[in-house]
């Protein structure tokens, strides 16, 4: 009897999107704190000076460091800085994003969260940037490299001498073989349909991150992605993306 694939086993399913979306604002806020400052048992740490002694303004959910007098929030200094989306929705977006076995498109995420497409597009790319920074860059062991065209399709020449008539018996072998060579190719064809050249490295990093964690549960993937995003500094590329520049 063939063993069950890990992704089909109960061990792969430890994350419930329904539970995430049923969180209250307070629960989502506490979850964010516990993930960001896990090394300090969820107690806030000043992102400017690293001070541990802080006071909290409950009404505004703002912290003030007693060492440098700087004020900060649970997302200050992270890739989610200056956010407009509710924290619960951000957690829901991360849960939806990591649950996609072959990736998740920004258009689908915008429908899932009922938000603007541009908001979903920037959010998914922020997650990809954080995922990329969390990966080990060096490769080891036996490495296989494959080439592919992205950002467009080069149609081969239609030469008469190269044509094969599949209606003839001699050209039919009764077998159709499909070989999946990479997650990135499956994601491009089945999810995104088109990947523009400037964003290719971001999508490749995402697929690499997913491949690195293909044998861990979706709950662990959720925590890893959230921790990577909260441990990543403000994005230089995606901060203020699509906002008009000052004249």
Buried (B, 14 or more C-beta within 10 A) or exposed (E): EEEEEEEEEEEBEBBEBEEBBEBEEEBBBBBBBEBBBEEEEBEBBBBBEEBEEBEEEEEEBBBBBEEEEBBBBBBBBBBBBEBEBEBBBBBBBBBBBBBBBBBBBBEBBBEBBEBEEEBBBBBBBBBBBBBBBBBEEEEEEEEEEEEEEBEEEEEEEEEEEEEEEEEEEEEEEEEEEEEEEBBBBBBBEEBBEEBEEEBBEBBBBBBBBBEBBEEBBBBBBBBBBBBBBBBBEBBEEBEEEEEEEEE
